[in-house]
């Protein structure tokens, strides 16, 4: 639900950026590193392109789904209560929302 360039402009090293740095080519990695270190809006489109070319968002989505599943497993032994149900719904919502 966020603009893809917001974290880049703020110089935040998010998981998709780190993944793209690790799995992209040397030029992409340097481009992303510079964007994180300097922040701002310079080369945002090139960084977004690198994230897309490395399938970083898909990778992060899969990781998030795995973590949500682990969270649900961690509370599975607790009795069924409205609070437990809300936690399960929150875990599911956090990986299925599209805004």
C-alpha positions in Angstrom: 0.0 0.0 0.0 3.0 2.3 0.0 4.7 4.0 -2.8 7.6 1.8 -3.8 10.0 4.8 -3.7 9.2 6.0 -0.2 11.7 3.8 1.7 14.3 4.3 -1.0 13.9 8.1 -0.8 14.2 7.9 3.0 17.3 5.7 2.8 15.7 2.8 4.6 17.4 -0.6 4.0 14.2 -2.7 3.6 14.2 -6.5 3.0 13.3 -6.2 -0.7 16.2 -3.8 -1.2 18.6 -6.1 0.7 17.5 -9.1 -1.3 17.9 -7.2 -4.6 21.4 -6.2 -3.6 22.3 -9.7 -2.8 20.8 -11.3 -5.9 21.2 -8.6 -8.4 24.3 -8.0 -10.5 27.2 -5.9 -9.2 25.8 -2.7 -10.8 22.3 -3.2 -9.3 23.9 -3.8 -5.9 26.0 -0.7 -6.0 23.0 1.4 -7.2 20.9 0.2 -4.3 23.7 0.6 -1.8 24.2 4.2 -2.9 20.4 4.9 -2.8 20.3 3.6 0.8 23.3 5.5 1.9 22.3 8.8 0.2 18.5 8.7 0.4 16.6 11.1 -1.8 14.9 10.5 -5.0 17.9 10.2 -7.3 17.7 7.0 -9.4 14.6 5.7 -7.7 13.2 4.2 -10.9 16.5 2.3 -11.5 16.3 0.9 -8.0 12.7 -0.1 -8.5 13.7 -1.8 -11.7 16.4 -3.8 -9.9 13.9 -4.9 -7.2 11.5 -6.0 -9.9 14.2 -7.7 -12.0 15.4 -9.8 -9.0 11.9 -10.8 -8.0 12.6 -9.4 -4.5 9.0 -8.5 -3.8 7.9 -12.1 -4.5 10.7 -13.5 -2.4 9.7 -11.2 0.5 6.0 -12.1 0.1 6.9 -15.8 0.5 9.0 -15.1 3.6 6.1 -13.1 5.1 3.7 -15.9 4.4 6.1 -18.4 6.1 6.4 -16.1 9.1 2.6 -15.7 9.4 2.2 -19.5 9.3 4.8 -19.9 12.0 3.0 -17.3 14.1 -0.2 -19.2 13.8 1.5 -22.5 14.7 3.0 -20.9 17.8 -0.4 -20.2 19.2 -2.1 -23.3 18.0 -1.9 -25.0 21.4 -3.8 -22.3 23.1 -7.5 -22.7 23.7 -9.8 -21.2 21.0 -10.8 -17.7 22.2 -11.8 -14.5 20.4 -8.3 -13.1 21.1 -6.6 -16.1 19.5 -8.9 -15.9 16.5 -8.1 -12.2 16.1 -4.3 -13.0 16.2 -4.8 -15.6 13.4 -6.8 -13.2 11.4 -4.2 -10.5 11.8 -1.4 -12.8 10.7 -3.5 -13.8 7.6 -4.5 -10.2 6.8 -0.9 -9.0 7.0 0.1 -11.2 4.1 -3.0 -11.1 2.0 -3.8 -7.3 2.0 -3.2 -5.5 -1.3 -3.3 -1.9 -0.2 
